[in-house]
Amino acid sequence: MTHPRKSLDTLIHAPVRFSIAAVLAAVDEADFKTLRDTIEITDSALSKQIALLEQAGYVKVRKPLSASVRVPGSP
């Protein structure tokens, strides 16, 4: 018999990524700044960890439109 801990996904159980998952488990979505401040890591570290979680299908990133982005055909 194999212990259940051996089937844990090491991607999600790394400390920072586990912290991100714990924060997101309590909400439907969170903005980058709130997540960064709650987890207490740098922008670049959070960005890297979120990218890994997104690639694995654990999170979906929704990027807000920038003021410099225009819809084709608009003034």
ZAGUNU-754895 format. One record per residue: residue number from 1; residue in one letter; chain; x, y, z of N, C-alpha, C, O, CB in turn. Coordinates in Angstrom, 2 decimals. Glycine has a CB too. Layout:
+-----+------+------+---------+---------+---------+---------+---------+---------+---------+---------+---------+---------+---------+---------+---------+---------+---------+
| pos | code | unit |     nxx |     nyy |     nzz |    caxx |    cayy |    cazz |     cxx |     cyy |     czz |     oxx |     oyy |     ozz |    cbxx |    cbyy |    cbzz |
+-----+------+------+---------+---------+---------+---------+---------+---------+---------+---------+---------+---------+---------+---------+---------+---------+---------+
| NUM |    A |    A |       X |       Y |       Z |       X |       Y |       Z |       X |       Y |       Z |       X |       Y |       Z |       X |       Y |       Z |
...
+-----+------+------+---------+---------+---------+---------+---------+---------+---------+---------+---------+---------+---------+---------+---------+---------+---------+
//
This chain:
+-----+------+------+---------+---------+---------+---------+---------+---------+---------+---------+---------+---------+---------+---------+---------+---------+---------+
| pos | code | unit |     nxx |     nyy |     nzz |    caxx |    cayy |    cazz |     cxx |     cyy |     czz |     oxx |     oyy |     ozz |    cbxx |    cbyy |    cbzz |
+-----+------+------+---------+---------+---------+---------+---------+---------+---------+---------+---------+---------+---------+---------+---------+---------+---------+
|   1 |    M |    A |    0.85 |   -1.18 |    0.00 |    0.00 |    0.00 |    0.00 |    0.90 |    1.24 |    0.00 |    1.89 |    1.30 |    0.73 |   -0.97 |    0.00 |    1.23 |
|   2 |    T |    A |    0.53 |    2.23 |   -0.82 |    1.29 |    3.46 |   -0.93 |    0.60 |    4.56 |   -0.13 |   -0.62 |    4.74 |   -0.21 |    1.44 |    3.87 |   -2.40 |
|   3 |    H |    A |    1.40 |    5.28 |    0.63 |    0.86 |    6.38 |    1.44 |    0.37 |    7.50 |    0.52 |    1.02 |    7.80 |   -0.48 |    1.93 |    6.92 |    2.44 |
|   4 |    P |    A |   -0.77 |    8.13 |    0.83 |   -1.33 |    9.18 |   -0.02 |   -0.39 |   10.37 |   -0.27 |   -0.50 |   11.02 |   -1.31 |   -2.60 |    9.69 |    0.58 |
|   5 |    R |    A |    0.51 |   10.65 |    0.65 |    1.40 |   11.79 |    0.46 |    2.29 |   11.60 |   -0.77 |    2.78 |   12.58 |   -1.33 |    2.26 |   11.99 |    1.69 |
|   6 |    K |    A |    2.49 |   10.37 |   -1.18 |    3.33 |   10.10 |   -2.35 |    2.65 |   10.50 |   -3.65 |    3.30 |   10.58 |   -4.69 |    3.70 |    8.64 |   -2.39 |
|   7 |    S |    A |    1.35 |   10.75 |   -3.60 |    0.64 |   11.16 |   -4.81 |    0.36 |   12.66 |   -4.84 |   -0.33 |   13.15 |   -5.74 |   -0.66 |   10.40 |   -4.94 |
|   8 |    L |    A |    0.90 |   13.40 |   -3.87 |    0.72 |   14.85 |   -3.86 |    1.48 |   15.48 |   -5.03 |    2.58 |   15.03 |   -5.37 |    1.20 |   15.46 |   -2.52 |
|   9 |    D |    A |    0.91 |   16.49 |   -5.62 |    1.54 |   17.19 |   -6.72 |    2.58 |   18.15 |   -6.14 |    2.23 |   19.10 |   -5.44 |    0.49 |   17.96 |   -7.58 |
|  10 |    T |    A |    3.84 |   17.92 |   -6.42 |    4.91 |   18.75 |   -5.87 |    4.84 |   20.18 |   -6.40 |    5.33 |   21.09 |   -5.74 |    6.26 |   18.15 |   -6.20 |
|  11 |    L |    A |    4.23 |   20.39 |   -7.56 |    4.11 |   21.75 |   -8.08 |    3.28 |   22.61 |   -7.14 |    3.68 |   23.73 |   -6.83 |    3.48 |   21.73 |   -9.47 |
|  12 |    I |    A |    2.16 |   22.12 |   -6.70 |    1.25 |   22.92 |   -5.87 |    1.69 |   22.95 |   -4.40 |    1.28 |   23.84 |   -3.66 |   -0.17 |   22.37 |   -5.97 |
|  13 |    H |    A |    2.49 |   22.02 |   -3.98 |    2.84 |   21.94 |   -2.57 |    4.15 |   22.64 |   -2.21 |    4.60 |   22.55 |   -1.06 |    2.93 |   20.52 |   -2.17 |
|  14 |    A |    A |    4.77 |   23.32 |   -3.16 |    5.91 |   24.18 |   -2.82 |    5.35 |   25.30 |   -1.94 |    4.24 |   25.77 |   -2.20 |    6.64 |   24.75 |   -4.12 |
|  15 |    P |    A |    6.07 |   25.75 |   -0.93 |    5.52 |   26.70 |    0.05 |    4.85 |   27.95 |   -0.52 |    3.74 |   28.29 |   -0.10 |    6.59 |   27.12 |    0.95 |
|  16 |    V |    A |    5.49 |   28.64 |   -1.45 |    4.88 |   29.86 |   -1.98 |    3.65 |   29.53 |   -2.81 |    2.62 |   30.19 |   -2.67 |    5.90 |   30.64 |   -2.84 |
|  17 |    R |    A |    3.73 |   28.52 |   -3.66 |    2.57 |   28.15 |   -4.48 |    1.44 |   27.62 |   -3.62 |    0.27 |   27.85 |   -3.92 |    2.97 |   27.10 |   -5.53 |
|  18 |    F |    A |    1.76 |   26.94 |   -2.56 |    0.73 |   26.46 |   -1.63 |    0.05 |   27.65 |   -0.95 |   -1.16 |   27.65 |   -0.74 |    1.34 |   25.50 |   -0.56 |
|  19 |    S |    A |    0.84 |   28.67 |   -0.61 |    0.27 |   29.89 |   -0.01 |   -0.66 |   30.59 |   -0.98 |   -1.72 |   31.08 |   -0.58 |    1.40 |   30.84 |    0.43 |
|  20 |    I |    A |   -0.27 |   30.65 |   -2.24 |   -1.13 |   31.26 |   -3.26 |   -2.45 |   30.48 |   -3.35 |   -3.52 |   31.08 |   -3.38 |   -0.42 |   31.29 |   -4.64 |
|  21 |    A |    A |   -2.36 |   29.17 |   -3.40 |   -3.56 |   28.34 |   -3.48 |   -4.44 |   28.53 |   -2.25 |   -5.67 |   28.55 |   -2.37 |   -3.18 |   26.86 |   -3.62 |
|  22 |    A |    A |   -3.84 |   28.67 |   -1.09 |   -4.62 |   28.86 |    0.14 |   -5.38 |   30.18 |    0.10 |   -6.55 |   30.23 |    0.49 |   -3.70 |   28.82 |    1.37 |
|  23 |    V |    A |   -4.73 |   31.24 |   -0.37 |   -5.41 |   32.53 |   -0.48 |   -6.55 |   32.44 |   -1.49 |   -7.66 |   32.91 |   -1.22 |   -4.41 |   33.64 |   -0.89 |
|  24 |    L |    A |   -6.28 |   31.85 |   -2.64 |   -7.29 |   31.78 |   -3.69 |   -8.44 |   30.83 |   -3.36 |   -9.53 |   30.96 |   -3.92 |   -6.64 |   31.35 |   -4.98 |
|  25 |    A |    A |   -8.22 |   29.90 |   -2.46 |   -9.28 |   28.95 |   -2.09 |  -10.44 |   29.66 |   -1.39 |  -11.57 |   29.18 |   -1.40 |   -8.72 |   27.86 |   -1.18 |
|  26 |    A |    A |  -10.15 |   30.81 |   -0.79 |  -11.17 |   31.53 |   -0.03 |  -11.94 |   32.55 |   -0.87 |  -12.91 |   33.14 |   -0.37 |  -10.52 |   32.23 |    1.14 |
|  27 |    V |    A |  -11.54 |   32.77 |   -2.12 |  -12.17 |   33.79 |   -2.97 |  -12.36 |   33.25 |   -4.39 |  -11.79 |   32.23 |   -4.76 |  -11.31 |   35.08 |   -3.00 |
|  28 |    D |    A |  -13.17 |   33.96 |   -5.16 |  -13.35 |   33.60 |   -6.56 |  -12.18 |   34.09 |   -7.41 |  -11.76 |   33.42 |   -8.35 |  -14.65 |   34.16 |   -7.10 |
|  29 |    E |    A |  -11.67 |   35.27 |   -7.06 |  -10.51 |   35.82 |   -7.75 |   -9.84 |   36.84 |   -6.85 |  -10.43 |   37.33 |   -5.89 |  -10.91 |   36.46 |   -9.10 |
|  30 |    A |    A |   -8.59 |   37.16 |   -7.18 |   -7.84 |   38.14 |   -6.40 |   -6.96 |   38.93 |   -7.36 |   -6.44 |   38.38 |   -8.33 |   -6.98 |   37.45 |   -5.29 |
|  31 |    D |    A |   -6.79 |   40.21 |   -7.07 |   -5.90 |   41.00 |   -7.91 |   -4.45 |   40.76 |   -7.48 |   -4.18 |   40.32 |   -6.37 |   -6.26 |   42.52 |   -7.82 |
|  32 |    F |    A |   -3.55 |   41.07 |   -8.39 |   -2.13 |   40.81 |   -8.19 |   -1.60 |   41.47 |   -6.93 |   -0.90 |   40.84 |   -6.14 |   -1.34 |   41.28 |   -9.40 |
|  33 |    K |    A |   -1.92 |   42.75 |   -6.74 |   -1.39 |   43.50 |   -5.59 |   -1.83 |   42.89 |   -4.27 |   -1.02 |   42.74 |   -3.36 |   -1.84 |   44.96 |   -5.66 |
|  34 |    T |    A |   -3.10 |   42.54 |   -4.16 |   -3.61 |   41.93 |   -2.93 |   -2.93 |   40.60 |   -2.66 |   -2.52 |   40.31 |   -1.53 |   -5.14 |   41.73 |   -3.01 |
|  35 |    L |    A |   -2.80 |   39.80 |   -3.70 |   -2.14 |   38.49 |   -3.55 |   -0.68 |   38.68 |   -3.14 |   -0.19 |   38.00 |   -2.24 |   -2.23 |   37.69 |   -4.87 |
|  36 |    R |    A |    0.01 |   39.59 |   -3.80 |    1.42 |   39.87 |   -3.48 |    1.59 |   40.32 |   -2.03 |    2.47 |   39.84 |   -1.32 |    1.99 |   40.94 |   -4.42 |
|  37 |    D |    A |    0.73 |   41.24 |   -1.61 |    0.84 |   41.77 |   -0.25 |    0.46 |   40.73 |    0.81 |    1.06 |   40.69 |    1.88 |   -0.06 |   43.00 |   -0.09 |
|  38 |    T |    A |   -0.51 |   39.90 |    0.51 |   -0.94 |   38.86 |    1.45 |    0.14 |   37.80 |    1.63 |    0.41 |   37.35 |    2.75 |   -2.24 |   38.20 |    0.96 |
|  39 |    I |    A |    0.76 |   37.41 |    0.53 |    1.78 |   36.35 |    0.57 |    3.15 |   36.91 |    0.97 |    4.04 |   36.17 |    1.39 |    1.88 |   35.66 |   -0.80 |
|  40 |    E |    A |    3.30 |   38.22 |    0.82 |    4.54 |   38.90 |    1.19 |    5.74 |   38.44 |    0.37 |    6.77 |   38.02 |    0.91 |    4.82 |   38.68 |    2.65 |
|  41 |    I |    A |    5.58 |   38.54 |   -0.96 |    6.69 |   38.25 |   -1.87 |    6.79 |   39.38 |   -2.90 |    5.89 |   40.22 |   -2.99 |    6.51 |   36.85 |   -2.58 |
|  42 |    T |    A |    7.86 |   39.39 |   -3.65 |    8.07 |   40.43 |   -4.65 |    7.18 |   40.21 |   -5.87 |    6.64 |   39.13 |   -6.08 |    9.53 |   40.47 |   -5.08 |
|  43 |    D |    A |    7.03 |   41.27 |   -6.65 |    6.25 |   41.17 |   -7.89 |    6.79 |   40.07 |   -8.80 |    6.04 |   39.25 |   -9.32 |    6.26 |   42.52 |   -8.64 |
|  44 |    S |    A |    8.11 |   40.07 |   -8.98 |    8.71 |   39.10 |   -9.90 |    8.54 |   37.67 |   -9.40 |    8.29 |   36.76 |  -10.20 |   10.19 |   39.41 |  -10.11 |
|  45 |    A |    A |    8.67 |   37.46 |   -8.10 |    8.50 |   36.11 |   -7.55 |    7.06 |   35.64 |   -7.72 |    6.81 |   34.49 |   -8.08 |    8.90 |   36.07 |   -6.06 |
|  46 |    L |    A |    6.10 |   36.54 |   -7.45 |    4.70 |   36.16 |   -7.59 |    4.37 |   35.89 |   -9.05 |    3.68 |   34.92 |   -9.37 |    3.78 |   37.27 |   -7.04 |
|  47 |    S |    A |    4.86 |   36.72 |   -9.94 |    4.61 |   36.53 |  -11.36 |    5.11 |   35.17 |  -11.84 |    4.42 |   34.47 |  -12.58 |    5.28 |   37.65 |  -12.17 |
|  48 |    K |    A |    6.30 |   34.80 |  -11.41 |    6.88 |   33.50 |  -11.79 |    6.03 |   32.35 |  -11.25 |    5.75 |   31.39 |  -11.98 |    8.33 |   33.38 |  -11.27 |
|  49 |    Q |    A |    5.63 |   32.43 |   -9.99 |    4.85 |   31.35 |   -9.38 |    3.45 |   31.24 |  -10.01 |    2.95 |   30.14 |  -10.22 |    4.72 |   31.57 |   -7.87 |
|  50 |    I |    A |    2.84 |   32.38 |  -10.30 |    1.52 |   32.38 |  -10.95 |    1.63 |   31.77 |  -12.34 |    0.74 |   31.01 |  -12.75 |    0.95 |   33.81 |  -11.04 |
|  51 |    A |    A |    2.69 |   32.08 |  -13.06 |    2.89 |   31.52 |  -14.40 |    2.98 |   29.99 |  -14.33 |    2.41 |   29.30 |  -15.17 |    4.16 |   32.10 |  -15.04 |
|  52 |    L |    A |    3.70 |   29.47 |  -13.35 |    3.80 |   28.02 |  -13.19 |    2.44 |   27.39 |  -12.88 |    2.09 |   26.35 |  -13.43 |    4.80 |   27.67 |  -12.09 |
|  53 |    L |    A |    1.69 |   28.04 |  -11.99 |    0.36 |   27.53 |  -11.63 |   -0.60 |   27.60 |  -12.82 |   -1.44 |   26.72 |  -13.00 |   -0.21 |   28.31 |  -10.45 |
|  54 |    E |    A |   -0.46 |   28.66 |  -13.62 |   -1.32 |   28.79 |  -14.80 |   -0.99 |   27.71 |  -15.84 |   -1.89 |   27.11 |  -16.42 |   -1.18 |   30.18 |  -15.42 |
|  55 |    Q |    A |    0.28 |   27.47 |  -16.07 |    0.70 |   26.43 |  -17.03 |    0.19 |   25.06 |  -16.62 |   -0.14 |   24.24 |  -17.47 |    2.23 |   26.40 |  -17.15 |
|  56 |    A |    A |    0.11 |   24.81 |  -15.31 |   -0.35 |   23.52 |  -14.80 |   -1.88 |   23.45 |  -14.72 |   -2.44 |   22.40 |  -14.41 |    0.26 |   23.25 |  -13.42 |
|  57 |    G |    A |   -2.55 |   24.57 |  -14.99 |   -4.01 |   24.57 |  -14.97 |   -4.64 |   24.82 |  -13.61 |   -5.84 |   24.63 |  -13.45 |   -4.50 |   23.29 |  -15.49 |
|  58 |    Y |    A |   -3.85 |   25.24 |  -12.64 |   -4.39 |   25.50 |  -11.29 |   -5.07 |   26.86 |  -11.17 |   -5.99 |   27.02 |  -10.38 |   -3.28 |   25.41 |  -10.27 |
|  59 |    V |    A |   -4.61 |   27.84 |  -11.96 |   -5.21 |   29.17 |  -11.92 |   -5.42 |   29.67 |  -13.35 |   -4.81 |   29.18 |  -14.29 |   -4.33 |   30.16 |  -11.12 |
|  60 |    K |    A |   -6.29 |   30.64 |  -13.48 |   -6.50 |   31.32 |  -14.76 |   -6.22 |   32.79 |  -14.52 |   -6.78 |   33.40 |  -13.61 |   -7.96 |   31.09 |  -15.33 |
|  61 |    V |    A |   -5.35 |   33.35 |  -15.33 |   -4.97 |   34.75 |  -15.19 |   -5.83 |   35.58 |  -16.14 |   -5.96 |   35.27 |  -17.32 |   -3.45 |   34.96 |  -15.47 |
|  62 |    R |    A |   -6.39 |   36.63 |  -15.58 |   -7.18 |   37.57 |  -16.38 |   -6.47 |   38.91 |  -16.26 |   -6.47 |   39.52 |  -15.20 |   -8.69 |   37.66 |  -15.90 |
|  63 |    K |    A |   -5.89 |   39.36 |  -17.35 |   -5.13 |   40.61 |  -17.33 |   -6.06 |   41.77 |  -17.71 |   -6.78 |   41.69 |  -18.70 |   -3.91 |   40.54 |  -18.30 |
|  64 |    P |    A |   -6.04 |   42.83 |  -16.90 |   -6.89 |   43.99 |  -17.22 |   -6.39 |   44.71 |  -18.47 |   -5.20 |   44.67 |  -18.79 |   -6.93 |   44.97 |  -16.03 |
|  65 |    L |    A |   -7.30 |   45.34 |  -19.16 |   -6.91 |   46.12 |  -20.33 |   -6.16 |   47.37 |  -19.90 |   -6.53 |   48.03 |  -18.93 |   -8.14 |   46.49 |  -21.18 |
|  66 |    S |    A |   -5.13 |   47.67 |  -20.61 |   -4.34 |   48.87 |  -20.34 |   -4.99 |   50.05 |  -21.06 |   -5.71 |   49.88 |  -22.04 |   -2.86 |   48.69 |  -20.80 |
|  67 |    A |    A |   -4.72 |   51.25 |  -20.55 |   -5.26 |   52.45 |  -21.18 |   -4.69 |   52.62 |  -22.59 |   -5.28 |   53.32 |  -23.42 |   -4.94 |   53.69 |  -20.32 |
|  68 |    S |    A |   -3.56 |   51.99 |  -22.85 |   -2.94 |   52.14 |  -24.17 |   -3.48 |   51.13 |  -25.18 |   -3.14 |   51.21 |  -26.36 |   -1.44 |   52.00 |  -24.06 |
|  69 |    V |    A |   -4.29 |   50.21 |  -24.76 |   -4.85 |   49.22 |  -25.66 |   -6.12 |   49.78 |  -26.29 |   -6.98 |   50.33 |  -25.60 |   -5.15 |   47.90 |  -24.91 |
|  70 |    R |    A |   -6.22 |   49.64 |  -27.59 |   -7.40 |   50.15 |  -28.28 |   -8.09 |   49.03 |  -29.03 |   -7.46 |   48.06 |  -29.46 |   -7.02 |   51.28 |  -29.26 |
|  71 |    V |    A |   -9.37 |   49.17 |  -29.17 |  -10.16 |   48.24 |  -29.96 |  -10.01 |   48.65 |  -31.41 |  -10.14 |   49.84 |  -31.72 |  -11.66 |   48.22 |  -29.53 |
|  72 |    P |    A |   -9.73 |   47.72 |  -32.31 |   -9.60 |   48.07 |  -33.73 |  -10.84 |   48.84 |  -34.21 |  -11.98 |   48.46 |  -33.93 |   -9.37 |   46.80 |  -34.59 |
|  73 |    G |    A |  -10.58 |   49.92 |  -34.94 |  -11.67 |   50.73 |  -35.48 |  -12.14 |   51.82 |  -34.56 |  -13.00 |   52.62 |  -34.96 |  -12.81 |   49.86 |  -35.82 |
|  74 |    S |    A |  -11.62 |   51.90 |  -33.33 |  -12.02 |   52.96 |  -32.42 |  -11.11 |   54.17 |  -32.60 |   -9.98 |   54.03 |  -33.06 |  -11.98 |   52.47 |  -30.95 |
|  75 |    P |    A |  -11.58 |   55.36 |  -32.24 |  -10.76 |   56.58 |  -32.43 |   -9.51 |   56.59 |  -31.59 |   -8.74 |   57.55 |  -31.64 |  -11.57 |   57.80 |  -32.10 |
+-----+------+------+---------+---------+---------+---------+---------+---------+---------+---------+---------+---------+---------+---------+---------+---------+---------+
//
